[in-house]
Amino acid sequence: MIGNDIVDLRLAKTQSNWQRKGFLEKLFSDTEIREIRTSKNPFLLVWLFWSMKEAAYKCYIKSEKKRFFGPKKFNCTIPSKNEGLVHFLDVKFKIHFDITKEYIHSLGVQKEPKNLTQKTFFISDIAQQTAVTNQYLLGNFPEGVCIKKDEIGIPYLTKSNQKLPFSISTAHHGNFGGIAIISV
């Protein structure tokens, strides 16, 4: 299973006040809050942790088929420059992340995938985020492949009404989108 998340940093600066009372306590563990508050760039760490948690959450719900809100239960650590770990219950997710001046993109997996396709891209018309993201995803497959969603909204691929053996994840925020695909 795979999950990904992207944060448009410009939009995050204008849409969310992460410094308001209670924001950090609602989403992050005490350890994560300490790391954020002592960071050289707390804004960036807030959104990196959030993106890591979202990528892990998307990966987790694909196997459990149950949505819930529990970001504090997903605990982040960053052992190296572009890799993190997220622990949830007894499950560990490996996270690869890219940080640019414009966005953070996180990719979460439980085990190293074979045949990974991952892309980030610019979306000029944010009103078309979902359509553009789906177009990028489907551009990796032959004509006739469709994206459908299961009963809880998890996307999957079909062709001729047959589910295809891929795990997919889409994400968009502001002017950026991301996709991830693995064969299962």
Beta strands, then each sheet from edge to edge (+ up, - down):
strand 1: 2-8
strand 2: 75-80
strand 3: 83-88
strand 4: 91-99
strand 5: 103-109
strand 6: 117-122
strand 7: 145-149
strand 8: 155-159
strand 9: 162-163
strand 10: 166-173
strand 11: 176-183
sheet 1: 1+ 5- 4+ 3- 2+
sheet 2: 6+ 11- 10+
sheet 3: 7+ 8- 9+
end
